[in-house]
Amino acid sequence: MAGPKLVEEWSGLPDVTPIPPRQVETGACKENKLSGEEIDLTKLPIPWIHYGDGGRYINTYGIFIAATPDGKWVNWAISRAMLDGPRTIAGVVIPTQDMGKIYAQWKEIGKEMPFALCLGVDPAIAMIAGYPLPSGMNEGEYMGGWYQEPVDVVKCETNDLLVPASTEIVIEGLASLDEKVPEGPMGEYGGYVWCGKSQQVPCFKVTAMTHRDDPIMPLCVAGVPTEENHTNWGISIAASIQNVLRRQGFPVKECFIPMESAAHWFVVSVDRNREETDDDALALAIGKAVFASKGGSYIPKVIVVDDDVDPSNIGQLVWAIATRHHPDRRVAIPDQYIFPLVAYLSQEEKKDAVSTRVIYNCLTPFHTWPEGRRPVEASFRGYPEELQKKVLDNWKEYGF
Ligand SMILES: Cc1cc2nc3c(=O)[nH]c(=O)nc-3n(C[C@H](O)[C@H](O)[C@H](O)COP(=O)(O)O)c2cc1C
């Protein structure tokens, strides 16, 4: 399936009727149970991934599960975590993300946050855990709704969290409120390692570990495209934004985040036969709607094209940006929230998470030319559609 079709399908996720996970007695992840000093995370085959990394990354493709103190909101999300010691992990908690919001609720009541780190989950679970679903929605329930079948879950050994029963390795524990440990740097999805400087993050203290016999530990080698941040995450971000743009009634045809852009470009094509005539106003409104959405919070650059351009065709996209985008029609919006992992930011901007975001209007300006002198595409596609069809229908008869 072509990329934008995948995005289109996946954009329906927030609209499904959720089906809660089904708690079962036991599952593959309970085949082996370790507690106390039996647990030694340093024995896991955790690789040192990039030159410049600050340590070995125990989590790059597994999901963290955490719930609010009242248990109503259960979040599944992929978030990096570095090995700290035999029973401690350096967990990155970003306040604007759902795990950060849940962590803040535990902090408010002064209790450590129970967590489960599930390494080796079903591919669909890794896919949904990277989807920026609106806060408050439980990924496990939407997974059930998507497949029309509940996800089987089992209870953790040392807390009340429920984890997918098919998980390869489950690491349970408590995220400390005060104890901090060094984390990073790590090669990131933008394609760079910011060498030399670690940050202090909450210490995730391990209380139990369970695993399948001969478990498999998947890994994402984040970095220069293409890796799972650009495939899995990029498709999910684009899908979540497409859902928002459609709901707001924009004449959207296709959405895509080109893998080559390392999740820095969001490209949207719009109906060429749209009713709107003010292209600048349309591109601006779309860009602002993207930036205001949860998925769009990760996106610094929006590119708006007509729907003769396939947003996933990098050749067409480069051609459109080069030949249709007038520099005067670029809208730079300063002093915006910016996801601090965006690659090109200055040290100051990364620290403050504030920078400029930009909209590239690549809608063809050709309608401003007088009738009869308007440019058409200088290729077969430039001929009237009926003529193209006639040629294609008779192609064999021409002897080709
Ligand atoms: C392979 C992969 C790795 C990811 N790693 C991280 C990460 O280390 N930190 C992060 O903030 N988000 C990471 N993400 C993206 C988040 O999982 C995603 O944005 C998720 O929606 C954030 O959680 P939330 O929706 O619960 O706020 C990753 C996604 C994928 C697919």
PDBQT file of the ligand as one rigid body, heavy atoms in Angstrom, charges set to zero:
ROOT
HETATM    1  C1  LIG A 501      10.570   3.874  17.311  1.00  0.00    +0.000 C 
HETATM    2  C2  LIG A 501      10.015   5.038  18.059  1.00  0.00    +0.000 A 
HETATM    3  C3  LIG A 501      10.775   5.624  19.046  1.00  0.00    +0.000 A 
HETATM    4  C4  LIG A 501      10.285   6.702  19.758  1.00  0.00    +0.000 A 
HETATM    5  N1  LIG A 501      11.063   7.238  20.721  1.00  0.00    +0.000 NA
HETATM    6  C5  LIG A 501      10.620   8.294  21.407  1.00  0.00    +0.000 A 
HETATM    7  C6  LIG A 501      11.425   8.865  22.421  1.00  0.00    +0.000 A 
HETATM    8  O1  LIG A 501      12.512   8.383  22.718  1.00  0.00    +0.000 OA
HETATM    9  N2  LIG A 501      10.963   9.958  23.064  1.00  0.00    +0.000 N 
HETATM   10  C7  LIG A 501       9.746  10.495  22.756  1.00  0.00    +0.000 A 
HETATM   11  O2  LIG A 501       9.388  11.493  23.353  1.00  0.00    +0.000 OA
HETATM   12  N3  LIG A 501       8.945   9.973  21.816  1.00  0.00    +0.000 NA
HETATM   13  C8  LIG A 501       9.364   8.877  21.139  1.00  0.00    +0.000 A 
HETATM   14  N4  LIG A 501       8.561   8.334  20.178  1.00  0.00    +0.000 N 
HETATM   15  C9  LIG A 501       7.273   8.971  19.867  1.00  0.00    +0.000 C 
HETATM   16  C10 LIG A 501       6.220   8.745  20.914  1.00  0.00    +0.000 C 
HETATM   17  O3  LIG A 501       6.102   7.378  21.230  1.00  0.00    +0.000 OA
HETATM   18  C11 LIG A 501       4.879   9.264  20.419  1.00  0.00    +0.000 C 
HETATM   19  O4  LIG A 501       4.961  10.608  20.062  1.00  0.00    +0.000 OA
HETATM   20  C12 LIG A 501       3.796   9.105  21.444  1.00  0.00    +0.000 C 
HETATM   21  O5  LIG A 501       2.582   9.470  20.842  1.00  0.00    +0.000 OA
HETATM   22  C13 LIG A 501       4.053  10.002  22.626  1.00  0.00    +0.000 C 
HETATM   23  O6  LIG A 501       3.222   9.651  23.636  1.00  0.00    +0.000 OA
HETATM   24  P1  LIG A 501       1.831  10.354  23.969  1.00  0.00    +0.000 P 
HETATM   25  O7  LIG A 501       0.968  10.323  22.736  1.00  0.00    +0.000 OA
HETATM   26  O8  LIG A 501       1.363   9.404  24.965  1.00  0.00    +0.000 OA
HETATM   27  O9  LIG A 501       2.127  11.731  24.446  1.00  0.00    +0.000 OA
HETATM   28  C14 LIG A 501       9.002   7.223  19.468  1.00  0.00    +0.000 A 
HETATM   29  C15 LIG A 501       8.218   6.629  18.493  1.00  0.00    +0.000 A 
HETATM   30  C16 LIG A 501       8.711   5.541  17.798  1.00  0.00    +0.000 A 
HETATM   31  C17 LIG A 501       7.860   4.885  16.763  1.00  0.00    +0.000 C 
ENDROOT
TORSDOF 0
